Amino acid sequence: MQIVETEERMKLPGAAQAAPLPLIETDRLRALLLDLEAGQGVAPCQMSFTVLYYVVEGRGHLRVGDEQAELQRGSLAVVAAGAVRSISAVAPMRVLAVQAL
């Protein structure tokens, strides 16, 4: 068993940034925490694996290909492998991204 205290990790200096904070990485999955300020985002990228995005706090938008969806606290999005995706925060936003490798 492995437990990661995410609240403590986010209190580290410089933690509030668009760069993902790695939480867990195994040979089968990776969990990252994104902490975005309003107006920040993750540029379009294409992953070779499925990613689950869970909005812990805040709200923003997820764009997958030509589709866009609004995200808010409690939203869970599944993005298939190979799809181009981007995230933008409308309000300060914390997102847990779980990558199925």
N, C-alpha and C positions, 0 to 999 in steps of 0.2 A: 504494500500500500504506500502511496505517496500523497501527501497533502501539501498544497501550496497556499499560503495565506496571501491572497491577492490584494487585500486592502493595505497590508504593510508594504507590499512591493510598490504600490502606486504612490506611497508617501515619500519615496526616494527623490532626491533633488533631480530635476530634469525629467521626471517621469511623464509629465503632461505634454506629450508630443505625438506627432503622427507616426513615429517609428513604433513598430509593434514591440511589446514586451513579452519575450518568450516565457512561458509558464512551465510547460512540460513538453518533452520530445522523446519519443520512442521510435522503434523501427516501423510502427504502424500508424502513429498519429502525432500531431503537433498541435499544441494549444497556445494561442497568442492572445494578448490583451491589447486592444487599441484604445487609446485615450485621445480623443480629438476635441479641439476647441471649435467653436462655431466658425465656419469658413474653411476649416482644414479638411483634408480628405486623403484618400489613398488613390493614387493615379491608376488609370486603367492598366490591368495586368491579366495575363492568362495563366491559369494554373493547370497542371497536368493531373490534378486530383480534385475530388469533391471537397467543398468547404461548407461548413455550417457556420452561420453568423447569428449570434444571439445578442440582442441589445440589452445591456444591463441597465444603462441610464441614458437619457437624452433622446434626441431624434435627428433624423437625417434622411438621406436617400441612398438607395442601392441601384446602380445601373448594371444591367447584364445584357450585353449586346445592344439592341435597340429598345429594350424595355427598361422602365424606371419604376421603382416602388418606393413608397414612403415607409420609413422605419421609425419605430418608437419603442419606448421601454416595454420589454416583453416580446418584441418581434423576434421570430426565428425564421431565417431564410436559408435555403439549401441551394447552392450553386454548383451545377454539374462540372465535372472535369472538362477542360478545354474551352469553357465559356470565358469571354473577356468581361471583367467586372471592375467596378470602381465604387467607392463609398465617399459620401460627402456629408459633413455635419452641418445641420441647420442651427442646432444648439449644442452645448458641450455634450459629448457623446462617449460612452464607454461600450465597446463591443468585444465580446469573446468570439474569437475565430478558431474553429477546430478543423484541422485539415486531416482528412483520411488519406494516409499515404499508401 
